[in-house]
Amino acid sequence: MRTFVARGSLAALALAGGIFSAARAQEQDWNKVVEGAKKEGSVTVYHAQLGAPHWKSVVADFEKRYGVKVQEFDARASELTERIRVEQTSNRYVADIEFHGETSIVQQRGENYIAEHGGVPNAKNLREPFKADKWQTPAWVQPVCMLVNTNLVKPSDEPKVWADILDPKWKGKILTDDMRAVGSGQTVFAVLYKKYGEDFLARLQAQNMTIGRDLQENTRRVPRGEFPLFINQIIAFASAIKGLPARVVVPEDGCPYTPIQGAILRGAPHPNAARLFMNHLVEPESQVTYAKAWMGIVTAGVAEKLTDPDEKRFAAAKLMGSIHIDDRDAMLKRATEMMK
C-alpha cells in the first residue's frame, strides 16, 4: 500500500510539474510576442468605429502600455471590405489587422485574405456563445433592440417581447431601418425570420412601418416625438441621447446582434503587434470601456464590474442570434420580396 501511495504521489507530482512547465512555456511564448510587437513599433488597424470615444480610449491605453503606435483606417464596413480586397489581390500588404463583421471575415477567409493568428491568452475569458478559432477572435457585438419615446409610451405599454410589436396599436407608428439592405434592419429581419417564421414578418410588414435609412437620425427621431417606437436600435447609438425622453427596450426573448471579429490579414507587416492588439481588445479593462459605452461585450465577468444600471442591463442583454453567411443572400432576397 505504501508503494502504491508513493508511486501515486510521484505521478501526481509529475503531472503537476508537466502542467506548470506547459503554462511556463506558454507564458514565455507570449512574452516573445510582446517583445516582437515592441520591436515592430506600430500596427495598422482597419475598423469601422467612426471615431467612437470608447475605441479611442482603448487605442490610447494600448499605445501607452506597450509603446506601439496604432495607425488606423476608420471607415464604413463596405469601404473596409473593398480596401482589403484591393490590397490583397495586388499583394500590397498595408493592413495588419481588421475588426469587421463575422460574415465578412468568413467570406475573406474563402478568398485567402486572412492569416492564422496563433492564439491570444485572453481568449480563455470569452463568454458563451463566443469562441475564438485559429482565424478570428470575437471583439465586441452590436445588439439591436428597440427604442421608445417615454412621453408617448407608458412603461406598461412598452413591448415586452418581439411579438408585441404586431399589436394593432402600433400600426403606422413604427420606425424601422431598411430590412432590404445590409445593416441592422436586415439583421432584425433575418433573425426574426429564422426564429418566428415568415408569417411573423408578413404581419410586421402589414403594420405600415416607416423606413429611415440613417441609423443615427432614426435614434434622434424617437425622442423628438416623430415616432413612439423604433425597432432597430443599436444600443450603443442610444448613449448619445441619454437624458432625453427615450428608453432602450431589451425584449425578453433577446436582441438580434452583429458579431464583430478581429482577424489578422495575410502578409501583415507587423504580425506580433497585430496579435497583441487583438489580445488587448478582449482583456477585461477594454471590455469594461466598451460596456460603459453600451456596446455588447464578449468576455465573462464584465457586468459585475459595472455600477450604472443601464450599463449593467445592456451588458447582460440576452442575445437572440445573428446572420450566418450561408443565410445572408437568401434573407436579403426574401426581405426585398416581402418588405415592399
Secondary structure, DSSP 8 states (H G I E B T S, - for coil): -HHHHHHHHHHHHHHHHHHHHHHHHHHHHHHHHHHHHHHH-EEEEEE--TT-HHHHHHHHHHHHHH--EEEEEE--HHHHHHHHHHHHHTT----SEEEEEHHHHHHHHHTT-B------GGGGGB-TT----SSEEEEEEEEEEEEEETTTS-GGGS-SSGGGGGSGGGTT-EEE--TTSTTHHHHHHHHHHHHH-HHHHHHHHTT--EE---HHHHHHHTTTTS-SEEEEEEGGGGGGGTTSSEEEE--TT-EEEEEEEEEEBTT-S-HHHHHHHHHHHTSHHHHHHHHHTT-B--BTTSGGG--SHHHHHHHT--EEE---HHHHHHHHHHHHHH--
